[in-house]
Amino acid sequence: MPVERARRRLGVKWSRYGDDVVPAWVADMDYDPPAAVTEALHGHLNRGDLGYASMSADLPEAYAAFQQRHHGWLPDPSQVRVFTSALHALEAAIWNTTEPGDGVVVLTPVYYPFLDAVRDSGRRLVDAPLDPDGWRIDPDRLDAAIDPRTRVILFCTPHNPTGRVFEPDEIAAVADVAERHDLLVVTDEIWGELTHGPRHRPLATCDERFAGRLVTLGSASKSFNLAGLRCAVAVVDHAPLERALDAMSTHLQGAPSTLGVVGTLAAWTECDDWLAAVRVELTARRDQLARRLAADAPAIGFEPPEATYLGWLDFRATDLGDDPARALLKRGRVALSQGPKFGTGGTGFARVNFATSAEILDDIVDRVATTVAAAVA
Ligand SMILES: Cc1ncc(COP(=O)(O)O)c(C=O)c1O
């Protein structure tokens, strides 16, 4: 998408900063969503068909079929519940299965709204940092972090911000700890379709020890660039949470808008070709980023992600300090996400969103490289 068109977008990515800043922060793509989605939305708009949605009931079957096609997992549609966003479902799981002061495990660095969700609920963050050498799960560290009042593990695969697709042995370590300490595992798999080769493994397919203690979050928001539609699902395989959600006021639970349901259904049923094409584009941009950084800013550490369109950049060998995104915004007029917000392991890092055109990505790297060079000069 040409930069002039991107700047006309009213979404938060392009409107938060001034026209002299190139945005590479929030996880939206600078690509148009699939035509089948916009056609479905237009159809509803053209008919003035904006009453209460009747199609929410189709979401569980559509999600189950989508998961089976892409990941070989057929969730039980009767366990699929509809929410307005992945974080809405995540917070509903925390609030309904824990008490204030209970521990909730996070594997840091991690998508920082996980940290906010725990803090805001009055629950306690139980930090189990990933091993910074490759961002692998350290089973001993995970086990040692857990105390008698720990109740939940918040998991995320593929992982934001590192882009890792966790390996079977790492997932087995999580299953082992969850079983031994009787923990609920909430696994956020909304990046599952955006891999660059490695196969995403839904936790539900990985280990029998997850049975009865697993909530899987799914959404079309990342894979199809539809975050503003506000629609997500959770597969709830955890009897206490099922009971709590059954008892919860329906209005407190909320519901996606008609357009959220319509767009998500179109994405999950008609857009596999679009998804295949966007994956090719994203892998090309990832490789462009790797090439450019190696050539023009070799002091920045970058391990090309196995999934997502996020680069987790290590600036510790530069002079940009603990929070490089601040310096990059101020001096380079390029907006990345601030590493320290992602918790332990984020100091000296910044997250870049490379889901954009080759031209805009070149501009992003130019600004980053120039700022780093000026800082060391
Ligand atoms: C891992 C992860 N979970 C959840 C979200 C937000 O999803 P939603 O808008 O559906 O709450 C994001 C957005 O970037 C994300 O990266």
The ligand as an SDF file (V2000), in Angstrom:
LIG
                    3D

 16 16  0  0  0  0  0  0  0  0999 V2000
   -0.7500  -12.4970   21.3480 C   0  0  0  0  0  0  0  0  0  0  0  0
   -1.8650  -11.5300   21.1730 C   0  0  0  0  0  0  0  0  0  0  0  0
   -3.0170  -11.7260   21.8290 N   0  0  0  0  0  0  0  0  0  0  0  0
   -4.0520  -10.8710   21.7080 C   0  0  0  0  0  0  0  0  0  0  0  0
   -3.9600   -9.7550   20.9030 C   0  0  0  0  0  0  0  0  0  0  0  0
   -5.1050   -8.8200   20.8280 C   0  0  0  0  0  0  0  0  0  0  0  0
   -6.1770   -9.4920   20.2860 O   0  0  0  0  0  0  0  0  0  0  0  0
   -7.6400   -8.9030   20.4960 P   0  0  0  0  0  0  0  0  0  0  0  0
   -7.6700   -7.5710   19.8590 O   0  0  0  0  0  0  0  0  0  0  0  0
   -8.5160   -9.9160   19.8400 O   0  0  0  0  0  0  0  0  0  0  0  0
   -7.8600   -8.8430   21.9850 O   0  0  0  0  0  0  0  0  0  0  0  0
   -2.7860   -9.5080   20.1840 C   0  0  0  0  0  0  0  0  0  0  0  0
   -2.6740   -8.3210   19.3370 C   0  0  0  0  0  0  0  0  0  0  0  0
   -1.6520   -8.0090   18.7990 O   0  0  0  0  0  0  0  0  0  0  0  0
   -1.7160  -10.4110   20.3290 C   0  0  0  0  0  0  0  0  0  0  0  0
   -0.5660  -10.2250   19.6850 O   0  0  0  0  0  0  0  0  0  0  0  0
  1  2  1  0
  2  3  1  0
  2 15  2  0
  3  4  2  0
  4  5  1  0
  5  6  1  0
  5 12  2  0
  6  7  1  0
  7  8  1  0
  8  9  2  0
  8 10  1  0
  8 11  1  0
 12 13  1  0
 12 15  1  0
 13 14  2  0
 15 16  1  0
M  END
$$$$
